[in-house]
Amino acid sequence: MQSTDWAPAHSDALREYLAKGMSYSEIADAINAKFKTAYSRSAALGRAKRMGLGGLDRPKEGVASLPGAKPPLLRRRRERYAAEFIRPKPILERTETVKLRCVEINPRHLSLGELERGDCRYPYGGDEEGEAITFCGHPRRAGSSYCAPHFHLTRGSGNASERAAGTLSLRLVELA
């Protein structure tokens, strides 16, 4: 890596070439050829900024533009397509909370340790931090972990084949 301390002769050459209106890449090439160094365009630019001679925004006094030359179309193109990239923020509206369906049953609110082998395991509570989770505790339906009302609540409408067809069609729709 090249040292950031430029020799006074190199700084003088940089000042001289800037006065002639040369570009920074031309200045770096000229200094490298004259002093057998390896300065880059960025090094010449940085040194000029540190010397207070200006940066890329310096006026180009020595460089005359060609008569009839058109300005670059970049600015007009950027302005034309600018609105395409700006997306409006979504407007979020407040929605009402959905009222969950419930079963008309008074749960026994048993803890996990109090549950017997044939008791309903439908959970209650635990929604808030520190709130205990209790279970329904009514007699279970045969072949299920829940009592009959909670079984129907968790299964939804229709028989097993109708529910299976519904989930299968949902999977097919998701895959398509």
PLY file of the C-alpha trace (Angstrom):
ply
format ascii 1.0
element vertex 176
property float x
property float y
property float z
element edge 175
property int vertex1
property int vertex2
end_header
0.00 0.00 0.00
1.29 3.46 -0.91
2.22 5.79 1.92
-0.14 8.73 2.49
2.79 11.13 2.90
3.39 12.62 -0.51
6.77 14.09 -1.32
6.72 17.88 -1.77
7.68 17.46 -5.45
4.69 15.17 -6.00
2.33 17.63 -4.31
3.71 20.47 -6.46
3.15 18.38 -9.60
-0.41 17.66 -8.47
-1.04 21.37 -7.96
0.44 22.15 -11.40
-1.59 19.51 -13.23
-4.81 20.62 -11.49
-4.15 24.16 -12.67
-3.90 22.82 -16.23
-7.37 21.30 -15.84
-6.37 17.65 -16.08
-8.59 14.93 -14.64
-7.48 13.06 -11.56
-6.79 9.86 -13.49
-4.64 11.84 -15.97
-2.86 13.52 -13.05
-2.12 10.16 -11.40
-0.78 8.78 -14.68
1.40 11.86 -15.25
2.85 11.81 -11.71
3.49 8.06 -11.93
5.31 8.50 -15.27
7.36 11.45 -14.00
8.35 10.11 -10.56
8.08 6.31 -11.13
5.35 5.97 -8.45
2.10 4.02 -8.33
-0.50 6.58 -7.28
-4.12 5.82 -8.15
-6.80 8.27 -9.23
-8.30 8.02 -5.74
-4.92 8.81 -4.15
-4.57 11.95 -6.30
-8.13 12.96 -5.48
-7.63 12.42 -1.75
-4.36 14.35 -1.72
-5.99 17.27 -3.57
-8.80 17.34 -1.00
-6.32 17.30 1.90
-4.37 20.14 0.28
-7.60 22.13 -0.04
-7.49 22.17 -3.83
-10.97 20.71 -4.29
-12.50 17.39 -5.10
-14.67 16.02 -7.86
-16.95 19.06 -7.70
-14.21 21.51 -8.73
-15.02 23.70 -11.74
-13.56 22.51 -15.02
-12.05 25.76 -16.25
-9.50 24.28 -18.61
-11.85 21.77 -20.21
-14.18 23.19 -22.83
-17.29 21.28 -23.82
-17.87 20.38 -27.42
-20.27 22.67 -29.27
-23.67 21.03 -29.74
-22.92 18.28 -27.21
-26.01 17.03 -25.41
-26.02 16.75 -21.63
-26.20 13.19 -20.35
-29.69 11.71 -20.16
-29.08 10.16 -16.75
-30.80 12.89 -14.77
-33.91 12.93 -16.94
-34.12 9.14 -16.92
-33.71 9.03 -13.15
-36.48 11.59 -12.68
-38.75 9.73 -15.06
-38.42 6.39 -13.25
-38.17 7.73 -9.70
-41.87 7.28 -8.92
-41.69 3.63 -9.95
-39.35 2.81 -7.07
-41.17 4.80 -4.39
-43.86 2.67 -2.87
-46.51 4.11 -0.57
-46.65 2.81 2.97
-49.57 0.49 3.61
-52.42 1.99 5.57
-53.12 -0.26 8.50
-56.65 -0.11 9.77
-57.70 -1.18 13.21
-59.69 -4.40 13.14
-61.97 -5.79 15.75
-60.87 -8.90 17.58
-62.57 -12.05 16.46
-64.95 -13.52 18.98
-63.94 -17.14 19.42
-66.66 -19.71 19.55
-67.10 -21.38 22.89
-68.87 -24.38 24.28
-71.65 -23.97 26.82
-69.93 -26.01 29.50
-68.61 -25.09 32.92
-65.08 -26.52 33.15
-63.84 -28.01 36.39
-60.48 -26.15 36.03
-58.30 -29.04 37.15
-54.52 -28.79 37.18
-52.46 -31.30 35.22
-51.70 -33.24 38.38
-55.40 -33.47 39.31
-56.52 -34.94 35.98
-57.70 -38.56 36.05
-57.37 -41.06 33.23
-60.80 -40.38 31.68
-60.92 -36.58 32.10
-61.15 -34.01 29.27
-57.80 -32.39 28.53
-59.12 -29.19 26.91
-56.90 -26.33 28.23
-58.05 -23.06 29.78
-55.94 -20.04 30.70
-52.24 -19.47 30.17
-52.95 -16.54 27.85
-51.27 -14.00 30.09
-47.84 -14.32 31.63
-47.97 -16.14 34.95
-51.57 -17.32 34.47
-52.05 -20.96 35.40
-53.26 -23.44 32.80
-56.19 -25.58 33.87
-58.16 -28.28 32.09
-61.85 -29.01 31.55
-61.91 -32.27 33.55
-65.33 -33.57 32.39
-65.57 -37.19 31.20
-63.86 -37.79 27.85
-65.50 -38.97 24.66
-64.39 -42.46 23.60
-61.32 -42.34 21.37
-60.61 -38.68 22.10
-58.74 -36.53 24.61
-61.73 -34.20 24.93
-65.31 -34.34 26.17
-68.00 -34.33 23.46
-68.55 -30.53 23.37
-64.81 -29.78 23.22
-64.29 -32.53 20.65
-66.80 -30.88 18.31
-65.34 -27.46 19.05
-61.85 -28.56 17.98
-62.92 -30.60 14.96
-65.22 -28.16 13.25
-68.12 -29.14 11.04
-68.33 -32.18 8.79
-67.15 -35.74 9.19
-63.56 -36.95 9.02
-63.59 -37.57 5.25
-65.04 -34.09 4.57
-62.38 -32.46 6.73
-59.64 -34.51 5.07
-60.91 -33.51 1.61
-60.95 -29.88 2.70
-57.34 -29.94 3.87
-56.28 -31.89 0.77
-57.86 -29.32 -1.54
-56.15 -26.56 0.45
-52.79 -28.29 -0.03
-53.46 -28.64 -3.76
-54.37 -24.96 -4.03
-51.20 -23.98 -2.13
-49.03 -26.11 -4.44
-50.56 -24.65 -7.62
0 1
1 2
2 3
3 4
4 5
5 6
6 7
7 8
8 9
9 10
10 11
11 12
12 13
13 14
14 15
15 16
16 17
17 18
18 19
19 20
20 21
21 22
22 23
23 24
24 25
25 26
26 27
27 28
28 29
29 30
30 31
31 32
32 33
33 34
34 35
35 36
36 37
37 38
38 39
39 40
40 41
41 42
42 43
43 44
44 45
45 46
46 47
47 48
48 49
49 50
50 51
51 52
52 53
53 54
54 55
55 56
56 57
57 58
58 59
59 60
60 61
61 62
62 63
63 64
64 65
65 66
66 67
67 68
68 69
69 70
70 71
71 72
72 73
73 74
74 75
75 76
76 77
77 78
78 79
79 80
80 81
81 82
82 83
83 84
84 85
85 86
86 87
87 88
88 89
89 90
90 91
91 92
92 93
93 94
94 95
95 96
96 97
97 98
98 99
99 100
100 101
101 102
102 103
103 104
104 105
105 106
106 107
107 108
108 109
109 110
110 111
111 112
112 113
113 114
114 115
115 116
116 117
117 118
118 119
119 120
120 121
121 122
122 123
123 124
124 125
125 126
126 127
127 128
128 129
129 130
130 131
131 132
132 133
133 134
134 135
135 136
136 137
137 138
138 139
139 140
140 141
141 142
142 143
143 144
144 145
145 146
146 147
147 148
148 149
149 150
150 151
151 152
152 153
153 154
154 155
155 156
156 157
157 158
158 159
159 160
160 161
161 162
162 163
163 164
164 165
165 166
166 167
167 168
168 169
169 170
170 171
171 172
172 173
173 174
174 175
